[in-house]
Structures are given as structure tokens and as C-alpha cells.
């Protein structure tokens, strides 16, 4: 295969918060030089439907439960980028193939043509996030639940490697053969590749902003107890329900596996790690940016932004109650997760640091899942989550005024 070195000046590593919103933002900024001044990651989040809500607890006999939290609109679907690009007016194509060799050639050709495709490899196989070695397709460990199918951008060629953008700020190289294998492993994705061909930065965002807010309102106010606001209330009840088979006192009897669940809460809320946190403060930034485009609703948008910042604080309080920093063992887990994340941000230079952090993290977590250093009071967690649910309801109710 003919390979070329990548021109570093052609792609700028800007980092980002959430993988999907960062991918779209960074690709559009690459395609259109005007996009950076208009489309922040917050704006892309909002136009793309904004926030979501979701609570799932997966259990399989013989395995620890996996706690999965959703925070972005359509968090449990894989078409968010396509819908958002369509709303923004970008011209793109989705290319799939069942042939691993053909997929690798298509990716190389696209990069050589100056494109930066969004792809969906198996992240456990790529290994730079160091997902738990026992992860399988349906039972991701709680810390990185759902991580395997996460999208990233491939933007350059470097010898036998592919340069990828996963919100890293220094070059991150993945072996090309390994990447091809990782893309093929998720057979249902058919070596998915999304390529943006052209994008004219919109001069008027108002209708796109309103459409995104309408999506968010409809999604959050749905009746589902799994993927809408009722999910938070359902979860709060399950934290102390001793009769329900899905209640945490039963699921985590004697504390087995509880530390992983507590770390999953902390990981879900905080930007450290792969998914970028709860996104509430980011959405508040969107509303502040959007206010000037909403005419008579400008003041209401600003007020709603304030309510989402309150919700963000309630989430932080829940995360602190779940994994208190004054418990030395929990503080160490938090530092290790942050170290893994920082190692990814550092790209190729962070390979040793993130590997060492991951090895220690999984060793400690196995120990604490079997024998927790402390037993966190589930009633306190339920109270904190109840405060979260109230703040979320208040903010979503205010958001409704903008539709």
C-alpha cells in the first residue's frame, strides 16, 4: 500500500469534551475556515439536540453489573453525527463495506484526498484507552460502559500508522493494521466511515438553534424511564429499594461490585475519561451563545442557562457523594482515571503513563469490588440524586419556554 506522511499543518488538534460533539466540531472546522468563529462545541451540542438522560443497569449471571448513564440527546443511538451534520447543511457521505481490506483502502484514499473521516473502531482492541481486558461486546465494565463503539476522527498517515483525533492535543498514532481489525470487529457497523465533503458555515443559526432546542425538550419530557428525565427519578428510587430485584441493596448486596458502580457515576459526571462528563455546563454555554439568536426569548435563554449550571452543580455533588475525595482509596481511583485521560490527551507521548495508570486502576478496582474500602450510604446518594432530578426538571421546564 502506498503511504504518505501527513502534513501536520492540514489538521489542527483542538481537543474537545464529548467524542461525538468534538468530532463534528473539529471536522467542520477543518473543512470550513469560517466554522471556528461560529460553531463552538457547545453550539454543535445544542443544534444537535442538546441533552439527554439515561440510566441502564445491565446484569448477566456471573458478571458484575454494568452501570450506563446517558447525558446527550440520542446518546443510545449511532446516527447523532449524521443528523447534526444534516441540520447544519453539511454535505457528507456514509460509506460502509463488509470487506476489511476494502475499508482500509477507502480510509487511506480518503485521508490522502485531504478528508478526515469519522470512524467507529472497537476501542478495546485499539487499547489506548485501556478498557478492561475482560470486556466483551455486551458487558463493558462500568467505568467505560459503551466505550467500544465510540467514534473518532482519522486524519493522517504516518508510516505504518494512522493519526487519530480523539480529543488528544498531541499526535496519537494507531497501527494501521490494528485499526483495520478494530473497525472490522464491530461487524454491525460494516466498517462505518463518515466523510464530510463540503460545508458552508451558516450565516443565520436561529432556525437550527430552535430545532435543536425543540429536540431536546421533546426528548427530555418523554415518558421513558430509561432514556428521558424519568430515568433519574427511577434510579433514585432503586438506590434504596430493598424489594425490587433491580434495587441497589439487592444488586450490590454486601458491597460486591459497588465500587465499580460508584466510579461509573463519578466518571459519567466528570470530564475526565472517555465520554466527557454530564454536559450540563456545556449546554448552559450553548444557551448563552444562542440567546442572541432567539429574539424575544433571549432573557429566558440566559435564565435557563443559569438553571443548567445549577443542575451541573447538583451532579457534581452526587459524584462527590458517590466517590468521596476524603476516602484515600477513592481519591486514588479518581487520580488514576484522570491520569489515563491525560495520557490520551498527550497522544503518543502519554503511552507509558496511561498504561501504568490503567494497570493500577484495574488491579485496585478488582480488589475494592470484592472488598470495598468503605460502604457508601445509598440513602445519601438517593437524596443527592433526588436533588439532581429536581434541578433537571426545573431547567427542562424553563427550556420549554424557548420552543
Buried (B, 14 or more C-beta within 10 A) or exposed (E): EEBEEBEEEEBEBBEBBBBBBBBBBBBBBBBBEBBBEBBBBBBBBBBBBBBBBBBBBBBEEEBBBBBBBBBBBBBBEBEBBBBBBEBBEBEBEBBEBEEBEEBBBBBBEBBBEEBBBBBBBBBBBBBBBBBBEEBEEEBBBBBBBBBBBBBBBBBBBBEEBBBBBBBBBEBBBBBBEBBBBBBBBBEEBBBBBBBBEEBEBBEEBEEBBBBBBBBBBBBBBBEEBBBBBBBBBBBBBBBBBEEEEBBBBEBBEEBBBBBBBBBBBBBBBBBBBBBBBBBBBBBBBBBBBBBEBBEEBBEBBBBBBBBBBBBBBBBBBBBBBBBBEEBEBBEBBBBBBBBBBBBBBBBBEBBEBBBBBBEBBBEBBBEBBEEBBEEBEBEBBBBBBBBBBBBBBBBBBBBBEBE
